[in-house]
Amino acid sequence: MKEPPTIYVISVDDIYHTDERPFCYTDPDCCCHEDQESIAMVNAWVQQGLMTQEEATNFILGRTF
């Protein structure tokens, strides 16, 4: 009888939320995308000219890396 193949699983501790990246890109239903404090921070970046409106939207929705 043939032995089944061995499958290796590599565990990785991904950090999805950091101070620099408060919005995750893995779960669109995550509550981080509704965090008013983080959204206000991104809005301040737009007001300061550090980000365009489109970049801010994509950042909040987790569409940028």
URVEN-V617411 format. One record per residue. N is the residue number from 1. RES is the residue in one letter. SS is DSSP state (helix for helix, strand for strand, loop for the rest). OMEGA is omega as a letter, one per 20 degrees, with the letter a starting at -180 (none if undefined). Layout:
n=N res=RES ss=SS omega=OMEGA
n=N res=RES ss=SS omega=OMEGA
This chain:
n=1 res=M ss=loop omega=a
n=2 res=K ss=loop omega=r
n=3 res=E ss=loop omega=r
n=4 res=P ss=loop omega=a
n=5 res=P ss=loop omega=r
n=6 res=T ss=loop omega=r
n=7 res=I ss=loop omega=r
n=8 res=Y ss=loop omega=r
n=9 res=V ss=loop omega=r
n=10 res=I ss=loop omega=r
n=11 res=S ss=loop omega=a
n=12 res=V ss=loop omega=r
n=13 res=D ss=loop omega=r
n=14 res=D ss=loop omega=r
n=15 res=I ss=loop omega=a
n=16 res=Y ss=loop omega=a
n=17 res=H ss=loop omega=r
n=18 res=T ss=loop omega=r
n=19 res=D ss=loop omega=r
n=20 res=E ss=loop omega=a
n=21 res=R ss=loop omega=a
n=22 res=P ss=loop omega=a
n=23 res=F ss=loop omega=a
n=24 res=C ss=loop omega=r
n=25 res=Y ss=loop omega=a
n=26 res=T ss=loop omega=a
n=27 res=D ss=loop omega=a
n=28 res=P ss=loop omega=r
n=29 res=D ss=loop omega=a
n=30 res=C ss=loop omega=a
n=31 res=C ss=helix omega=r
n=32 res=C ss=helix omega=a
n=33 res=H ss=helix omega=r
n=34 res=E ss=helix omega=a
n=35 res=D ss=loop omega=a
n=36 res=Q ss=helix omega=r
n=37 res=E ss=helix omega=r
n=38 res=S ss=helix omega=r
n=39 res=I ss=helix omega=r
n=40 res=A ss=helix omega=r
n=41 res=M ss=helix omega=r
n=42 res=V ss=helix omega=r
n=43 res=N ss=helix omega=r
n=44 res=A ss=helix omega=r
n=45 res=W ss=helix omega=r
n=46 res=V ss=helix omega=a
n=47 res=Q ss=helix omega=r
n=48 res=Q ss=loop omega=r
n=49 res=G ss=loop omega=a
n=50 res=L ss=loop omega=a
n=51 res=M ss=loop omega=r
n=52 res=T ss=loop omega=r
n=53 res=Q ss=helix omega=r
n=54 res=E ss=helix omega=r
n=55 res=E ss=helix omega=r
n=56 res=A ss=helix omega=r
n=57 res=T ss=helix omega=r
n=58 res=N ss=helix omega=r
n=59 res=F ss=helix omega=a
n=60 res=I ss=helix omega=a
n=61 res=L ss=loop omega=r
n=62 res=G ss=loop omega=a
n=63 res=R ss=loop omega=r
n=64 res=T ss=loop omega=r
n=65 res=F ss=loop omega=none
